[in-house]
Amino acid sequence: MNVTTLQTIADIINVSRSTVSRVLNNKWERYGISRVTADKITVLAKDLNYLKNDTARSLREKKTFTIGVIVRDITNPFYSHIIKFVERALYAKGYTIIICNTGYDLDRESSLINSLISRRVDGIILSPIQKSIENISIIKFRNVPLVLFDCNIDGMKADYVLVDNEAGTMEAIEYLISQGHKEIVYIGGNSYDSNNRLRYAAYRKSMQLASLSIHKNYVKHGRYTFKHGYDSATEILRSKNVPTAFFTANNRIMLGACKGIMDCGLQIPDDISIIGFDDFETATMLPNPLTVIRQPVQEMALNAVALLLSRVDKTNNIPYVTSLLKTELVIRNSTKDIN
C-alpha cells in the first residue's frame, strides 16, 4: 500500500510541498493561500487518508502540540463548556488537549500536574484549588507556560482569566432589593475559596449600602454542591425566620436550593425568589426559568487559549496578565416584585 505524503498531495494539485504543509497545519491564511486551494488540499488529504507525522513536527519545532487542561469538577456544566471552547480554539491552532479533573483534591491535582509535565505538554490551563500554591509552583519551576482561570490564588503571581465576581453579585443583590426584597439569603461555597469570598463580600456590601441587616442564619458556606444548596435551603425555610429571596453562589447550589424550596411546599417565585451565579441549560427548562448571573464562558476560554499560546510562542513579554471579564444579569422568571 502506498503511503500518502505531503509531496503526493502537492504533485496532484500542482502546488509546492510547503503550501500543503501550511494548509494542513492551519497556517494557510497567514501565508496568503486562497481558501479554494486550502479546501482542495484538505479534501484530497482526507480522501487519501493522509496522516500527519506529528513526531517529526514535534522534533522540528521542539513542541509536542499538546496542552493540559485541568478543571475542578468536570461534571459541572461551567467547566465542561470551558473545555469545549478551549478544545475548539486549540484544535484550530493545531493542538490537542489532555483533560484532567481534580475533584477539588489537592493531592490529585499535584499528581495530574506531574503527569502532564512528564508528558512534556507545551502549556497548562488550570482552574486551581484555592490552596494550590505548592502545586502551581511546580509548574512555574519547570518553566511550563501556565494560565490560571476561574480562581485567584492569594500571593501567586501568574497569568489569570477571571470574571468580576463583585460586580456580578452586586448586580444580582441590587436587583432583588429593587424588587422589594429585604430578607435575602446567601448560600455559598467554601469560605476559603476566592470566588466565594468575593461574592460573599459583594453580598454584604450590597446589603449594607441598602441599610439592610443580615440575619445570622441567612449565610451558609459549604461545598459547591447540590446537597449543600438543598440542606441549606430546607434548614432556613423550616426555621422561624423565613426569607423572601435566595442568592446562590453557583449552579449546583442553585439547583439544590430550588429542590429544597419545592420540598418545603413553597413555589418559585410566588413564595421565594432566587438568583444564582452561573447560567446553565437546565436553568431554562424549569417551570419558572431561573434568573442568573451569566459568566462569559466562551470569552474566558478564548482569552485563556490566546494568553497561553502567546507564552508558548514567546510573543508576549508582559510579566503577568490578568484578564477580568464582565458578567451579565439574565432576567427570567425566578424572582417576584414584592414592592
BABA-454142 format. One line per 10 residues: number of its first residue (from 1); their letters; for each residue x, y, z of C-alpha. Coordinates in Angstrom, 3 decimals, always signed. Each point is the difference from the previous one (the first is absolute). Layout:
BABA-454142
NUM) a) X Y Z | ... $
END
This chain:
BABA-454142
1) mnvttlqtia) +0.000 +0.000 +0.000 | +1.356 +3.387 -0.985 | +0.434 +2.543 +2.808 | -1.395 +3.452 -0.680 | +2.545 +2.762 +0.650 | -0.047 +3.772 -0.244 | +1.770 -0.328 -3.350 | -2.698 -2.399 -1.271 | -2.694 +2.612 +0.646 | +2.180 +2.814 -1.361 $
11) diinvsrstv) +0.607 -1.843 -3.278 | -3.695 -0.744 -0.572 | -1.160 +3.579 +0.608 | +3.115 +1.517 -1.582 | +1.092 +2.113 +2.957 | +3.126 +0.013 +2.140 | +0.551 -2.386 +2.890 | +0.239 +2.971 +2.368 | -3.447 +1.210 -1.140 | -1.512 -3.374 +0.907 $
21) srvlnnkwer) +1.775 +0.055 +3.357 | -1.257 +3.496 +0.813 | -3.585 -0.918 -0.844 | +0.015 -3.213 +2.027 | +1.497 +1.883 +2.957 | -2.741 +2.669 -0.161 | +2.445 +2.729 -1.103 | -1.342 +0.623 -3.507 | -1.487 +3.426 +0.757 | +3.268 +1.209 +1.504 $
31) ygisrvtadk) +1.832 -0.811 -3.240 | -2.640 +1.406 -2.362 | -1.186 -3.365 -1.332 | -3.508 +0.211 -1.457 | -2.939 -1.788 +1.617 | -0.641 -1.837 -3.290 | +3.500 -1.491 +0.039 | -0.210 -0.736 +3.721 | -3.311 -1.828 -0.459 | +1.399 -2.062 -2.906 $
41) itvlakdlny) +2.984 -1.067 +2.089 | -2.111 -0.795 +3.076 | -2.499 -2.093 -1.977 | +2.733 -1.893 -1.871 | +1.923 -0.696 +3.216 | -3.155 -1.480 +1.514 | -0.779 -2.057 -3.120 | +3.544 -1.420 -0.047 | -0.037 -0.697 +3.773 | +3.013 +2.224 +0.558 $
51) lkndtarslr) +1.449 -0.238 +3.516 | +2.136 +2.822 +1.344 | +3.416 -0.968 +1.323 | -0.427 +1.607 +3.401 | +3.248 -1.457 +1.307 | +2.023 +1.674 -2.733 | -1.912 +3.224 +0.503 | +0.650 -0.086 +3.751 | +3.709 -0.593 -0.492 | +0.222 +2.748 -2.595 $
61) ekktftigvi) -1.828 +2.628 +2.058 | +1.054 -1.337 +3.439 | -3.645 -0.179 +1.119 | -2.459 -2.824 +0.673 | -3.015 +2.058 -1.133 | -1.825 -1.249 +3.074 | -1.594 +2.143 +2.710 | -1.138 -1.189 +3.419 | -3.355 +1.297 +1.262 | -0.739 -0.562 +3.686 $
71) vrditnpfys) -3.396 +0.802 +1.509 | -1.471 -0.411 +3.466 | -3.255 -1.767 -0.901 | -0.422 -1.305 -3.525 | -3.653 -0.899 +0.666 | -0.845 +3.666 +0.605 | -1.422 +1.528 -3.229 | +2.133 +3.121 +0.544 | +3.230 -2.003 -0.307 | -1.219 -2.322 -2.759 $
81) hiikfveral) -0.904 +3.043 -2.105 | +3.395 +1.582 +0.688 | +1.667 -3.213 -1.183 | -2.139 -0.065 -3.160 | +1.043 +3.506 -1.038 | +3.651 -0.506 +1.014 | +0.223 -3.222 -2.016 | -1.599 +1.622 -3.038 | +2.362 +2.985 +0.089 | +3.110 -2.128 +0.523 $
91) yakgytiiic) -0.992 -2.485 -2.708 | -0.199 +2.879 -2.468 | +3.619 +0.808 +0.900 | +1.182 -3.585 -0.483 | +0.018 -1.045 +3.651 | -1.648 -2.873 +1.833 | -0.925 +0.079 +3.691 | +0.245 -2.332 +2.963 | -2.969 +0.534 +2.344 | +0.489 -0.509 +3.736 $
101) ntgydldres) -2.455 +0.219 +2.914 | +1.152 +0.678 +3.573 | -3.304 -0.281 +1.833 | +1.290 +2.738 +2.350 | +2.676 -2.461 +1.230 | +3.463 +1.571 +0.517 | +1.895 -3.302 -0.168 | -1.767 -0.975 -3.192 | +0.750 +3.435 -1.444 | +3.704 -0.466 +0.816 $
111) slinslisrr) +0.055 -3.444 -1.609 | -1.707 +1.262 -3.153 | +2.390 +2.930 -0.320 | +3.013 -2.290 +0.286 | -1.513 -2.355 -2.576 | -0.534 +2.834 -2.484 | +3.524 +1.304 +0.498 | +1.416 -3.506 -0.543 | -1.918 -0.130 -3.284 | +1.764 +3.236 -1.007 $
121) vdgiilspiq) -3.167 +1.995 -0.645 | +0.684 +3.398 -1.538 | -2.159 +1.767 +2.565 | -2.666 -0.390 +2.664 | -3.373 +1.713 +0.490 | -0.999 -0.529 +3.618 | -3.006 +0.737 +2.194 | +1.873 -0.311 +3.291 | -1.134 -0.961 +3.459 | +0.389 +2.940 +2.373 $
131) ksienisiik) +2.875 -1.670 +1.894 | +1.919 -0.872 -3.176 | +3.091 +2.188 +0.500 | +2.425 -2.929 +0.293 | -1.502 -1.797 -3.002 | +0.104 +3.130 -2.162 | +3.581 +0.649 +1.099 | +0.976 -3.356 -1.524 | -1.291 +1.141 -3.396 | +1.790 +3.324 +0.238 $
141) frnvplvlfd) +3.248 -1.645 +1.178 | -0.029 -2.206 -3.098 | -0.615 +3.093 -2.183 | -3.178 -1.439 -1.500 | -2.243 +2.783 -1.366 | -3.035 +0.331 +2.249 | -3.331 +1.837 +0.085 | -2.243 -0.138 +3.061 | -3.722 +0.580 -0.396 | -3.104 +0.269 +2.171 $
151) cnidgmkady) +1.933 +0.311 +3.262 | +2.488 +2.550 +1.309 | +2.698 -1.429 +2.266 | +1.085 +2.365 +2.767 | +3.660 +0.937 -0.316 | +0.511 -1.884 -3.270 | +1.204 +2.098 -2.936 | -1.158 -1.581 -3.245 | -2.080 +0.543 -3.122 | -3.704 -0.016 +0.919 $
161) vlvdneagtm) -3.342 -0.023 -1.802 | -2.698 +0.973 +2.503 | -3.466 +1.525 +0.166 | -1.050 +2.988 +2.085 | -1.619 -1.923 +2.854 | -0.682 +3.128 +2.034 | -1.811 +1.927 -2.745 | -2.020 -3.053 -1.043 | -1.153 -0.810 +3.524 | -0.822 +3.614 +0.814 $
171) eaieylisqg) -2.126 +0.230 -3.136 | -1.952 -3.072 +1.106 | -0.548 +1.168 +3.577 | -0.902 +3.534 -1.077 | -2.543 -1.461 -2.437 | -1.644 -1.953 +2.842 | +0.000 +3.099 +2.208 | -1.607 +2.034 -2.811 | -2.816 -2.555 +0.010 | -0.655 +0.683 +3.666 $
181) hkeivyiggn) +1.945 -2.889 +1.559 | +1.626 +0.788 +3.343 | +0.546 -3.479 +1.441 | +2.483 -1.541 -2.421 | +1.892 -3.242 +0.632 | +3.554 -0.677 -1.198 | +0.870 -3.664 -0.679 | +3.650 -0.246 -1.053 | +2.900 -2.350 -0.483 | +3.101 -0.610 +2.093 $
191) sydsnnrlry) +0.760 +2.996 +2.197 | +3.684 -0.023 -1.079 | -0.763 -0.078 -3.744 | +0.809 +3.335 -1.655 | -3.168 +0.042 -2.124 | -2.159 -0.664 +3.044 | +1.810 +2.653 +2.049 | -0.490 +2.610 -2.725 | -3.660 -0.889 -0.549 | -0.739 -0.015 +3.721 $
201) aayrksmqla) +1.763 +3.350 +0.516 | -2.060 +1.476 -2.856 | -3.199 -1.361 +1.560 | +0.856 +1.630 +3.333 | +0.951 +3.262 -1.709 | -3.278 +0.151 -1.929 | -2.041 -0.684 +3.135 | +1.903 +2.640 +1.967 | -0.389 +2.623 -2.730 | -3.752 -0.604 +0.143 $
211) slsihknyvk) +0.068 +0.212 +3.830 | -1.280 -3.569 +0.241 | +0.989 -2.319 +2.835 | +1.172 -3.588 -0.557 | -1.571 -2.627 +2.238 | +2.647 -2.277 +1.501 | -1.688 -3.094 -1.439 | -0.211 +1.461 -3.503 | +3.631 -0.730 -0.925 | +1.016 -3.578 -0.818 $
221) hgrytfkhgy) +3.510 -0.867 -1.196 | +0.874 -3.539 -1.073 | +0.797 -2.010 -3.100 | -1.042 +0.926 -3.541 | -2.468 -2.875 -0.099 | -3.685 -0.749 -0.521 | -0.122 -1.488 +3.508 | +1.337 +3.152 +1.628 | -2.584 +2.094 -1.826 | -2.797 -2.381 +0.946 $
231) dsateilrsk) +0.983 -0.384 +3.655 | +0.503 +3.750 +0.457 | -3.315 +0.914 -1.608 | -2.063 -2.519 +1.947 | +1.658 +0.936 +3.303 | -0.727 +3.691 -0.515 | -3.557 -0.487 -1.277 | -0.906 -2.221 +2.938 | +1.209 +2.587 +2.510 | -1.998 +2.850 +1.533 $
241) nvptafftan) +1.676 +2.673 -2.155 | -1.105 -0.761 -3.564 | +1.646 +2.283 -2.630 | -1.534 +1.280 -3.229 | +2.990 -0.601 -2.287 | +3.096 -2.141 -0.483 | +3.308 +0.767 -1.693 | +2.011 -3.137 -0.818 | +3.689 +0.078 -0.887 | +0.002 -2.589 -2.793 $
251) nrimlgackg) -2.260 -2.137 -2.201 | +0.226 -3.182 +2.098 | -0.960 +1.845 +3.175 | -2.847 +1.733 -1.841 | -1.561 -3.253 -1.220 | +0.246 -1.480 +3.498 | -1.633 +3.088 +1.501 | -2.821 -0.169 -2.576 | -0.690 -3.610 +0.940 | +0.078 +0.949 +3.682 $
261) imdcglqipd) -2.490 +2.817 -0.564 | -2.402 -2.324 -1.805 | +0.371 -2.769 +2.593 | -0.996 +2.525 +2.650 | -3.279 +0.477 -1.845 | +0.905 +3.439 -1.341 | -0.116 +1.384 -3.523 | +2.582 +1.942 -2.021 | -0.446 +2.975 -0.306 | -3.408 +0.382 +1.711 $
271) disiigfddf) +1.364 -0.916 +3.440 | +3.789 +0.227 -0.433 | +2.055 +1.854 -2.606 | +3.393 -1.377 -1.027 | +3.017 +1.155 -2.050 | +3.172 -2.011 -0.599 | +3.537 +0.546 -1.255 | +0.545 -1.997 -3.247 | -2.318 -0.603 -2.905 | -0.707 -3.546 -1.172 $
281) etatmlpnpl) -2.383 -1.780 -2.363 | -2.211 -1.419 +2.752 | -0.655 +3.549 +1.225 | -2.317 +0.555 -2.977 | -1.799 -3.360 +0.288 | -1.706 +0.417 +3.372 | -3.673 +1.106 +0.250 | +1.328 +3.431 +0.952 | +3.334 +0.516 -1.806 | +2.700 +1.228 +2.356 $
291) tvirqpvqem) +1.433 +3.501 +0.174 | +3.796 -0.236 +0.076 | +3.304 +1.810 -0.189 | +1.510 -1.312 -3.250 | +3.758 -0.387 -0.278 | +1.507 +0.618 -3.479 | +1.129 -3.617 -0.378 | +1.045 +0.157 -3.650 | +1.874 +3.268 +0.519 | +1.784 -1.487 +3.031 $
301) alnavallls) +1.084 -3.028 -2.034 | +1.216 +2.034 -2.974 | +1.883 +2.415 +2.269 | +1.686 -2.897 +1.792 | +1.045 -1.644 -3.277 | +1.297 +3.232 -1.534 | +1.941 +0.895 +3.134 | +1.507 -3.466 +0.358 | +1.074 -0.255 -3.641 | +1.588 +3.458 +0.217 $
311) rvdktnnipy) +2.176 -1.458 +2.774 | +0.654 -3.253 -1.860 | +1.071 +1.903 -3.117 | +1.849 +2.635 +2.067 | -1.845 +2.885 -1.673 | -1.136 +1.559 +3.299 | +2.660 +1.715 +2.111 | -2.312 +1.529 +2.621 | +0.948 -1.544 +3.388 | -3.547 -1.009 +1.009 $
321) vtsllktelv) -3.441 +0.658 -1.467 | -3.365 -0.061 +1.768 | -3.051 -0.034 -2.240 | -3.045 +1.081 +2.045 | -3.238 -0.587 -1.905 | -3.488 +1.346 +0.587 | -2.987 -2.130 +0.992 | -3.602 +0.467 -1.142 | -3.260 -0.024 +1.952 | -2.431 -2.224 -1.922 $
331) irnstkdin) -3.513 +0.719 +1.226 | -2.495 -2.851 -0.304 | -2.888 -1.019 +2.274 | +1.421 -1.104 +3.363 | -0.403 +3.317 +1.809 | -3.113 +1.940 +0.991 | -0.495 +3.718 +0.570 | -1.468 +0.331 +3.512 | +0.011 +3.802 +0.216 $
END
